[in-house]
Each structure stands twice: as C-alpha cells, then as structure tokens.
Amino acid sequence: MSSNKSVVPSAREALNKFKMEAANEVGVNLKQGYNGDLTSKQAGSVGGQMVKKMIEAYENGMK
C-alpha cells in the first residue's frame, strides 16, 4: 500500500485545513500545493504548532 494515499480521502482535506490554520497562527504564509520555498524554521514552526494543538485537543478530551 502506498504511503501517499489516504485511506479516507476526507482525512487529507481535514489535515490540510488543520495545517493551514496552524501556519496562520504562527504567521507563516502557506499556499496550496508546493511549499518547498519555506525555511526550515518556518516549516518547523508550522509542525510544532500542529503538535501543540493536537496535544491540547487530546488533553481537553481527557477532562
């Protein structure tokens, strides 16, 4: 099975929306499609914000 294929097509759309929201929160301007021109710092900021939001959601779900 290819790792690039979503088992649930709507999951890819939801993840992209989540990524765009996280990028907006840290002030990184993402565009649809290729974003290879981002610096490592910018990409790391987006990924870090996504993880932070996932942890917060998990912790809120436990309460």
C-alpha positions as CSV (number, residue, x, y, z in Angstrom):
1,M,0.0,0.0,0.0
2,S,1.3,3.4,-0.9
3,S,2.1,5.7,2.0
4,N,1.0,8.7,-0.1
5,K,-2.6,7.5,-0.4
6,S,-5.2,8.4,2.2
7,V,-7.3,5.6,3.4
8,V,-10.1,8.2,4.0
9,P,-10.0,10.9,1.3
10,S,-11.7,13.5,3.5
11,A,-8.8,13.0,6.0
12,R,-6.3,14.6,3.7
13,E,-8.6,17.6,3.3
14,A,-9.0,17.9,7.0
15,L,-5.3,17.6,7.6
16,N,-4.6,20.3,5.0
17,K,-7.1,22.6,6.7
18,F,-5.5,21.9,10.1
19,K,-2.1,22.7,8.7
20,M,-3.2,26.0,7.1
21,E,-4.8,27.0,10.5
22,A,-1.6,26.2,12.4
23,A,0.5,28.1,9.8
24,N,-1.7,31.1,10.1
25,E,-1.4,31.1,13.9
26,V,2.4,31.2,13.7
27,G,2.4,33.8,10.9
28,V,3.7,31.5,8.1
29,N,2.1,32.1,4.7
30,L,1.4,28.7,3.2
31,K,-0.1,28.3,-0.2
32,Q,-2.0,25.4,-1.7
33,G,0.4,22.8,-3.2
34,Y,4.1,23.1,-3.1
35,N,5.7,25.0,-0.3
36,G,9.3,24.0,-0.8
37,D,10.4,27.6,-0.5
38,L,9.8,27.7,3.2
39,T,12.8,27.9,5.5
40,S,13.4,25.1,8.0
41,K,12.5,27.5,10.8
42,Q,9.1,28.2,9.1
43,A,8.3,24.6,8.4
44,G,9.3,23.6,12.0
45,S,7.1,26.4,13.4
46,V,4.1,25.0,11.5
47,G,4.8,21.4,12.5
48,G,5.4,22.4,16.1
49,Q,2.1,24.4,16.3
50,M,0.3,21.3,14.8
51,V,1.7,19.1,17.5
52,K,0.9,21.6,20.2
53,K,-2.7,21.8,19.0
54,M,-3.0,18.0,18.9
55,I,-1.7,17.7,22.5
56,E,-4.1,20.4,23.7
57,A,-7.1,18.6,21.9
58,Y,-6.1,15.3,23.5
59,E,-5.7,16.8,27.0
60,N,-9.1,18.5,26.7
61,G,-10.7,15.3,25.6
62,M,-9.4,13.6,28.7
63,K,-11.1,16.0,31.0
